Amino acid sequence: MAPSCFEVILVGFILVLPFLYEMSRTFRYYFKFLLYYGYVMLNSVTLLPIMMLRPRNVKNFILASSVCSCVSNLLGVRWELRGREHLEQERTCVIVANHQSSLDVMGMFQIWPIMEKCTVVGKKELFYAWPFGLAAWLCGLIFIDRMNSEKARSVINNATDHIKEKKIKLWIFPEGTRHNTGQIHPFKKGAFHVAINSQLPILPVVFSSYYFLSSEEKRFDSGQVIITSLPPISTKGLNTTDIEHLMQKTRSVMMEVFHATSREAQFSSTTATS
């Protein structure tokens, strides 16, 4: 039987794929993100039946990360964790991390088994990106309306009692939106309001620069990311008048580590390829 037109086109595409991947930076950029999102979505569908057996349980995140973490190898991104001991402790805290790209989630997949019980604050629009959104909801992710700060704060505050009782870590990106510009941008106050009102420590986590990624240049190369967990910052005895100082103190220590580890990761990658 003669092959169909579709089969011929498919075979041709498969044969030309390696050439496009090696020769076209733009093709490689979109292909890697397609692979990343497709892999996560596929595993979301696969894991839904299991997650439904324990809905809204944050340990579902560990299950998801164990399956999805290997996608890093396919994308050529290596992760190194420092300060592991701060994440290992079973305690409630507010983790604040810089936010550069959707690849941050891939980095979180690497450390979820270490954090064990941790949930995340995310924008409500993520919920509608099914099947990922449904899987995230089943994992206990807290969805907020970023356009309504009062309502968002109320949602998080309402979840605080449960989080403290179960010793769950709360992960928040205080920059609010993603900025892959080689800087840590100014923080919003929400995470620090929650930490002070609940008298929970702030645990800074810093992802080094994604120097290998650029949406403007359509570039997604191989690279290394250093994830640094810093010692917790106490909020004992602080009140709302201390928010600005706490916010600036946290951002300052994170920026120092960010620039140091970014230089190190980029130098290490350059040395390895030279």
CORKAVEN-V753059 format. One line per field, one symbol per residue. psi: psi as a letter, one per 20 degrees, with the letter a starting at -180 (. if undefined). burial: # if it has 9 or more other C-alpha atoms within 8 Angstrom, else .. Layout:
psi->???
burial->???
//
This chain:
psi->pqqrhghgggggghhighggghhohgghghgghggggggggghgghighghihmqkpiihhggghhhihihhhhikpqpppqkhhhhhpnqproppqqohriihhhhhhhighghfoprqprqhhhhimqigggggghijqopqoiinhggghggghhigggghgjlpqoppnihgrpomjjqorqqrighhgggghilqqpopppprqmhjpohgilpnaqrqppppprqqoqjpiqahiiggggghgghghhhghghghgggghgggghhi.
burial->.......#...........##...########...#..###.###.##..#..#########.###.##.##..#####.#.##.###...#########...#.########.##########.##.#.###############...#.###.###..#..##..#########..###...#..#.#########.################...###..########.#..#..#....#..##..##..##.###.##..##..#.....
//
